[in-house]
Each structure stands twice: as structure tokens, then as C-alpha cells.
Amino acid sequence: MTKDYVAILTEAFNAAAAAPRERGIGCGRIYVSVTSEHAKGIAKAAKVLGKIYQKHSYYGTSNALYVGYDNCDGRALAQGTAVVKVLKAHDISCYRDECGD
């Protein structure tokens, strides 16, 4: 059975939009890195949805889905957490990666 990555990413970013803020820890880019097993599907879905996906980010993160920039307000951190929660619920191994400036 193949996964509908577009539907999964749509669900993830909808959850991210509704996520309550976390405690800010600094300024920087927030990514969600996925395992190579799901990278191709997530990359294609991100392109369909107009999201940024990088095979190798500027900071060295692999298979990185860009969530947003956190300005010490915790918004992008919470969004990254929400995206990870939804992806893991669909058995997609991933983690949130904070890349400080």
C-alpha cells in the first residue's frame, strides 16, 4: 500500500497552523528531516503543495522539509513539532531540526 504523501503533508501543515506556541529558544530555521525511505514521496508532495524541500539544506540537514523561521517566539518550533507528530502518526520516521543563526 502506497502512502498519499500530499494528503499527509496537508494534514501536517494544517496541524502546524493550529499549534500553540512553544517557548522560544533562539532565532533560526526549523526543518523536519525525514528518512531516506520516505524522502522521494515527501519531496514530490512538498513540490505539489508549494513547500520547500531540500535534499541537503544549507546547514547540512538531509531530506529537509522547511517549516519556517523562528524569531525567538516559538511559533515555528511548535509548527515543526506538529508536523513531526503527524508524520510519525503515519509511520514516517522523522525529527525536528533547529538550525540557529
C-alpha positions in Angstrom: 0.0 0.0 0.0 1.4 3.4 -1.0 1.1 6.5 1.1 -0.7 9.6 -0.1 2.1 12.0 0.8 0.2 15.0 -0.4 -2.7 14.3 2.0 -0.3 13.5 4.8 1.7 16.8 4.3 -1.6 18.7 4.0 -2.7 17.3 7.3 0.7 18.0 8.9 0.7 21.7 7.8 -2.9 22.2 8.9 -1.9 20.8 12.3 1.1 23.2 12.3 -1.1 26.2 11.6 -3.2 25.4 14.7 -0.3 24.5 17.0 0.1 26.6 20.2 3.4 28.4 20.6 6.3 26.7 22.4 8.9 28.5 24.5 11.3 30.3 22.1 14.9 29.2 22.3 16.5 31.5 19.8 16.4 32.6 16.2 16.8 30.1 13.3 15.4 27.9 10.7 13.2 25.0 11.6 13.3 21.8 9.4 11.7 18.4 9.6 14.1 15.7 8.4 12.7 12.5 7.1 14.3 9.2 6.5 15.5 8.3 3.0 12.8 5.7 2.7 10.1 8.5 2.5 12.3 11.3 1.1 11.1 10.9 -2.5 7.4 10.9 -1.6 7.8 13.9 0.8 9.8 15.8 -1.8 7.1 15.3 -4.5 4.3 16.2 -2.1 6.2 19.3 -0.9 6.5 20.5 -4.6 2.8 19.9 -5.2 1.9 22.0 -2.1 4.5 24.7 -2.7 6.6 23.9 0.3 10.4 23.9 0.4 12.1 20.6 0.5 15.9 20.3 0.3 17.9 17.1 -0.3 20.7 18.9 1.6 20.0 22.1 3.4 22.4 24.9 3.9 23.0 23.7 7.4 23.8 20.1 6.4 20.4 18.6 7.2 19.5 15.8 4.8 16.0 15.3 3.4 14.8 18.5 5.0 11.3 19.9 4.8 11.5 23.6 5.7 8.9 24.6 8.3 9.7 28.2 9.0 11.9 30.7 10.7 11.7 31.1 14.4 12.3 34.6 15.8 12.5 33.6 19.4 8.7 33.4 19.6 8.3 29.6 19.5 5.9 29.7 16.6 8.0 27.8 14.1 9.2 25.4 16.8 5.6 24.5 17.6 4.8 24.1 13.9 7.8 21.7 13.5 6.6 19.7 16.5 3.2 19.4 15.0 4.5 18.3 11.6 6.7 15.6 13.2 3.7 14.4 15.2 1.5 13.9 12.1 4.2 12.3 10.1 5.1 9.8 12.8 1.4 9.0 13.2 1.6 7.9 9.5 4.7 5.8 10.3 7.1 8.2 8.6 10.4 8.4 10.6 11.4 12.0 11.1 12.7 14.5 13.5 12.6 18.3 14.0 15.9 20.0 13.4 16.6 23.5 14.6 19.4 25.4 12.8 20.3 28.5 14.7 21.6 31.7 13.2 
